[in-house]
Amino acid sequence: MNPTLIWALGTIAVSAVLLTPLALHDPKRLRSLRATRRVAMASTMRTALGCGSLLPGLVTIAAEQWPAFLIWLGAVSAIGWSLAQGFAINSMRGR
């Protein structure tokens, strides 16, 4: 397998895993839903997850895997927007 593809897929997977709980426990979305079953995360945990999701990109830069970095950058942006859009659609159905 191509090393660039391995770097890209690995970093995308790590970032996606860290972004998902961040999107699930978003305080603004939960407040607008008046959700009582899910609790918003503490600010420090949200900050840690947000920074942690960016670390794979920094690792690809440090390893000078520039094509993998660009693939990661595009994929993480798309994943973030997809999570936001997916949860927005689900929240509209609940109303």
C-alpha positions as CSV (number, residue, x, y, z in Angstrom):
1,M,0.0,0.0,0.0
2,N,1.1,3.5,-0.7
3,P,2.7,5.2,2.3
4,T,0.8,8.5,1.6
5,L,-2.4,6.6,1.7
6,I,-1.5,4.9,5.0
7,W,-0.6,8.2,6.6
8,A,-3.8,9.9,5.3
9,L,-6.1,7.1,6.4
10,G,-4.5,6.8,9.8
11,T,-4.7,10.5,10.6
12,I,-8.2,10.8,9.2
13,A,-9.4,8.0,11.4
14,V,-7.8,9.4,14.6
15,S,-9.3,12.9,13.9
16,A,-12.7,11.4,13.1
17,V,-12.8,9.4,16.3
18,L,-12.0,12.6,18.3
19,L,-14.4,14.8,16.5
20,T,-17.4,12.5,16.9
21,P,-17.9,12.9,20.7
22,L,-17.2,16.6,20.3
23,A,-20.2,16.8,18.0
24,L,-22.4,14.5,20.0
25,H,-22.0,16.6,23.2
26,D,-22.1,20.1,21.7
27,P,-23.6,22.3,24.3
28,K,-25.4,24.7,21.9
29,R,-27.1,21.8,20.0
30,L,-28.1,20.1,23.3
31,R,-29.4,23.4,24.7
32,S,-31.5,24.0,21.6
33,L,-32.9,20.5,21.8
34,R,-33.5,20.8,25.5
35,A,-31.9,17.4,25.7
36,T,-31.9,15.9,29.2
37,R,-30.5,12.5,28.3
38,R,-27.1,13.9,27.1
39,V,-24.9,16.1,29.1
40,A,-22.7,18.7,27.6
41,M,-18.9,18.1,28.0
42,A,-16.8,20.3,30.2
43,S,-14.9,23.1,28.5
44,T,-11.6,21.5,29.1
45,M,-12.6,18.2,27.6
46,R,-14.0,20.0,24.5
47,T,-10.7,21.9,24.2
48,A,-8.7,18.7,24.6
49,L,-10.7,16.9,21.9
50,G,-10.5,19.8,19.6
51,C,-6.7,20.1,19.9
52,G,-6.3,16.4,19.8
53,S,-8.2,16.2,16.5
54,L,-5.6,18.6,15.0
55,L,-2.6,16.7,16.3
56,P,-2.6,14.1,13.4
57,G,-2.2,17.0,11.0
58,L,0.8,18.3,12.9
59,V,2.3,14.9,12.9
60,T,2.0,14.6,9.1
61,I,3.7,18.0,8.8
62,A,6.5,17.0,11.1
63,A,6.9,13.8,9.1
64,E,6.9,15.9,5.9
65,Q,4.1,13.9,4.4
66,W,2.6,16.9,2.5
67,P,0.2,15.0,0.2
68,A,-1.1,13.1,3.3
69,F,-1.5,16.4,5.1
70,L,-3.6,17.9,2.3
71,I,-5.8,14.8,2.1
72,W,-6.2,14.9,5.9
73,L,-7.1,18.6,5.8
74,G,-9.8,18.1,3.2
75,A,-11.2,15.0,4.8
76,V,-11.3,16.4,8.3
77,S,-13.1,19.5,7.1
78,A,-15.6,17.3,5.3
79,I,-16.1,15.0,8.3
80,G,-16.6,18.0,10.6
81,W,-19.2,19.6,8.3
82,S,-20.9,16.2,7.8
83,L,-21.2,15.6,11.5
84,A,-22.6,19.1,12.0
85,Q,-25.1,18.7,9.2
86,G,-26.1,15.1,10.3
87,F,-26.8,16.1,13.8
88,A,-28.7,19.2,12.7
89,I,-31.0,17.1,10.5
90,N,-31.6,14.7,13.5
91,S,-32.3,17.6,15.8
92,M,-34.9,19.0,13.4
93,R,-36.7,15.6,13.3
94,G,-37.0,15.6,17.1
95,R,-39.0,18.8,17.2
